[in-house]
Amino acid sequence: MALAPVQQKIDIKDIQEGVIILKDDNLRAVLMTTSTNFALKSTEEQDALVMKYQSMLNSLDFPIQILVTSRQLDISSYLDLLEQKKKEQDNELLKVQIIEYEDFVKNLIEASNIMSQTFFVVVPLSRVEKKERGIVSKLGLFKKGVKDQTDKNFEELKTQLWQRVEYVASGLNGIGIKAAPLNTQEITELFYHLYNMGLKEKPTLTPKE
């Protein structure tokens, strides 16, 4: 018995213009966000942050999903940079210091098993919602695939989804968290990493604008 392709096990029909189209015709957008160190804040700051976050969530009339990914930090590019600097260094004392520092970093990563965490917010647009049902059912969008429909039809649905994305991003910004929507390539890479969890993660400090 032949095994079914992996694609059949994934509930994604297509990814277009930064929009995930599921097999049930619902839409998703993904925001990558920064984080905040809650533990280092004062009690007053923590209380204020919780209240703002609660207020932001209560203002939503649609659900959101918070996704956190953890992978071992990949510093290979940084080690390559140190290796290059070592070769370019004429001062023997500085060269020895670079070697010692390089060994220290390698041992630290191996001993500590440092993980890189990335935070995402998934914003949905459901076809069963009353507001969107008329457009989806009348246009029959996605039955033949997005590419068979007019750009105008897809843009109408995308606009509604993006209004939600902007609202969520604005709410997160109000509590000091920056958020930026992923484009098609970035979403594809995200799912590739999710289904290949053994891969190491290269350090990324801020979401791409």
C-alpha positions as CSV (number, residue, x, y, z in Angstrom):
1,M,0.0,0.0,0.0
2,A,1.5,3.3,-1.1
3,L,1.9,6.0,1.5
4,A,0.0,9.2,1.1
5,P,2.0,12.3,0.4
6,V,2.8,14.5,3.4
7,Q,0.8,17.3,1.8
8,Q,-2.4,15.3,2.3
9,K,-1.8,15.3,6.0
10,I,-1.5,19.1,6.3
11,D,-4.7,21.2,6.4
12,I,-3.3,23.9,4.1
13,K,-4.6,24.3,0.6
14,D,-2.4,27.2,-0.4
15,I,-0.4,30.2,0.8
16,Q,-0.8,33.3,-1.2
17,E,0.1,37.0,-0.5
18,G,0.8,36.2,3.2
19,V,-2.5,34.5,3.6
20,I,-2.9,30.8,4.6
21,I,-5.9,29.1,2.8
22,L,-7.0,26.0,4.7
23,K,-8.7,23.0,3.1
24,D,-12.0,24.0,4.8
25,D,-11.7,27.4,3.0
26,N,-10.9,29.4,6.2
27,L,-8.1,31.9,6.2
28,R,-5.2,32.5,8.5
29,A,-2.6,35.2,8.9
30,V,0.5,34.9,11.1
31,L,2.2,37.7,13.1
32,M,5.7,37.3,14.5
33,T,6.1,39.2,17.7
34,T,8.8,40.3,20.1
35,S,8.5,39.4,23.8
36,T,8.8,41.1,27.1
37,N,10.6,39.9,30.2
38,F,7.7,39.9,32.6
39,A,9.7,38.6,35.6
40,L,12.1,41.6,35.6
41,K,9.3,44.2,35.9
42,S,8.1,45.6,39.1
43,T,4.8,44.5,40.7
44,E,3.2,47.7,39.5
45,E,4.4,47.3,36.0
46,Q,3.3,43.6,35.9
47,D,-0.2,44.6,37.1
48,A,-0.5,47.3,34.5
49,L,0.7,45.0,31.8
50,V,-1.8,42.3,32.7
51,M,-4.6,44.8,32.7
52,K,-3.7,46.1,29.3
53,Y,-3.3,42.6,27.9
54,Q,-6.7,41.6,29.4
55,S,-8.3,44.7,27.9
56,M,-6.8,44.0,24.5
57,L,-8.1,40.4,24.5
58,N,-11.6,41.5,25.7
59,S,-11.8,43.9,22.8
60,L,-11.4,41.2,20.2
61,D,-14.6,39.7,18.6
62,F,-12.7,36.9,17.1
63,P,-10.3,34.2,18.5
64,I,-6.6,34.3,18.2
65,Q,-4.0,31.6,18.6
66,I,-0.6,32.1,20.3
67,L,2.2,29.9,19.0
68,V,5.6,29.5,20.6
69,T,8.4,27.6,18.9
70,S,11.6,26.5,20.6
71,R,14.7,25.3,18.9
72,Q,18.4,24.9,19.7
73,L,20.2,28.1,18.9
74,D,22.5,28.0,15.9
75,I,25.6,30.1,16.2
76,S,27.5,28.6,13.3
77,S,27.5,31.9,11.4
78,Y,28.9,33.7,14.5
79,L,31.6,31.1,14.9
80,D,32.5,31.4,11.2
81,L,32.8,35.2,11.8
82,L,35.2,34.6,14.7
83,E,37.2,32.2,12.5
84,Q,37.5,34.8,9.8
85,K,38.6,37.5,12.3
86,K,41.2,35.1,13.7
87,K,42.7,34.5,10.3
88,E,42.8,38.3,9.6
89,Q,44.4,39.1,13.0
90,D,48.1,39.8,12.9
91,N,48.5,40.3,16.6
92,E,49.3,36.9,18.1
93,L,48.0,37.9,21.5
94,L,44.7,39.0,20.1
95,K,44.6,35.8,18.0
96,V,45.0,33.7,21.1
97,Q,42.2,35.6,22.8
98,I,39.9,35.0,19.9
99,I,40.7,31.3,20.0
100,E,40.0,31.1,23.7
101,Y,36.7,33.1,23.3
102,E,35.7,30.8,20.5
103,D,36.3,27.7,22.6
104,F,34.3,29.3,25.5
105,V,31.3,30.0,23.3
106,K,31.3,26.5,21.9
107,N,31.5,24.9,25.3
108,L,28.8,27.2,26.7
109,I,26.4,26.3,23.9
110,E,27.1,22.6,24.2
111,A,26.8,22.5,28.0
112,S,23.8,24.8,28.4
113,N,21.8,23.6,25.4
114,I,20.6,27.2,24.8
115,M,17.2,27.3,23.1
116,S,15.8,30.1,20.9
117,Q,12.1,30.9,21.3
118,T,10.0,32.7,18.7
119,F,6.5,34.0,19.3
120,F,3.7,34.1,16.8
121,V,0.0,35.1,16.8
122,V,-2.4,33.5,14.4
123,V,-5.3,35.6,13.2
124,P,-8.3,33.7,11.6
125,L,-11.1,34.6,9.2
126,S,-13.8,31.9,9.2
127,R,-16.2,31.3,6.3
128,V,-19.0,30.4,8.8
129,E,-19.0,33.9,10.4
130,K,-22.1,35.8,9.4
131,K,-20.1,38.8,8.3
132,E,-18.0,36.8,5.8
133,R,-20.4,34.0,4.8
134,G,-22.2,36.0,2.1
135,I,-19.0,36.8,0.2
136,V,-17.6,33.3,0.4
137,S,-20.8,31.5,-0.6
138,K,-21.7,33.9,-3.3
139,L,-18.3,34.0,-4.9
140,G,-17.6,30.3,-4.4
141,L,-14.1,31.3,-3.5
142,F,-11.5,28.5,-3.3
143,K,-13.7,25.9,-4.9
144,K,-11.6,26.1,-8.0
145,G,-8.6,27.6,-6.3
146,V,-7.8,31.2,-5.7
147,K,-5.9,31.6,-8.9
148,D,-9.1,30.8,-10.9
149,Q,-10.9,33.7,-9.2
150,T,-10.6,37.4,-9.8
151,D,-8.0,39.4,-7.9
152,K,-10.8,41.6,-6.6
153,N,-12.6,38.7,-4.9
154,F,-9.4,37.6,-3.1
155,E,-8.6,41.1,-2.2
156,E,-12.0,41.6,-0.5
157,L,-11.4,38.6,1.8
158,K,-7.7,39.6,2.4
159,T,-8.8,43.1,3.3
160,Q,-11.1,41.8,6.0
161,L,-8.4,39.5,7.4
162,W,-5.8,42.3,7.3
163,Q,-8.1,44.6,9.3
164,R,-8.0,42.0,12.0
165,V,-4.2,41.7,11.7
166,E,-3.7,45.5,12.0
167,Y,-6.1,45.6,15.0
168,V,-4.2,42.8,16.8
169,A,-0.8,44.4,16.0
170,S,-2.0,47.7,17.3
171,G,-3.2,46.1,20.5
172,L,0.1,44.3,21.1
173,N,2.0,47.5,20.4
174,G,0.0,49.1,23.2
175,I,1.6,46.7,25.7
176,G,5.1,47.1,24.3
177,I,5.2,44.1,21.9
178,K,6.1,44.7,18.3
179,A,4.3,42.5,15.7
180,A,4.8,42.1,12.0
181,P,2.8,39.8,9.6
182,L,4.8,37.1,7.8
183,N,4.8,37.0,4.0
184,T,4.3,33.9,1.9
185,Q,8.0,32.9,2.0
186,E,8.3,33.4,5.8
187,I,5.1,31.4,6.4
188,T,6.4,28.6,4.2
189,E,9.7,28.6,6.1
190,L,7.8,28.5,9.4
191,F,5.9,25.4,8.5
192,Y,9.0,23.8,7.2
193,H,10.7,24.3,10.5
194,L,7.6,23.1,12.4
195,Y,7.6,19.9,10.5
196,N,11.4,19.6,10.8
197,M,11.9,20.2,14.5
198,G,15.4,18.8,14.5
199,L,16.7,21.9,12.7
200,K,18.7,24.5,14.6
201,E,17.4,28.0,14.8
202,K,19.5,31.0,13.8
203,P,19.2,33.9,16.2
204,T,16.6,36.5,15.2
205,L,16.1,39.5,17.6
206,T,13.2,41.3,16.1
207,P,10.3,40.5,13.7
208,K,10.9,41.6,10.1
209,E,9.0,44.7,9.1
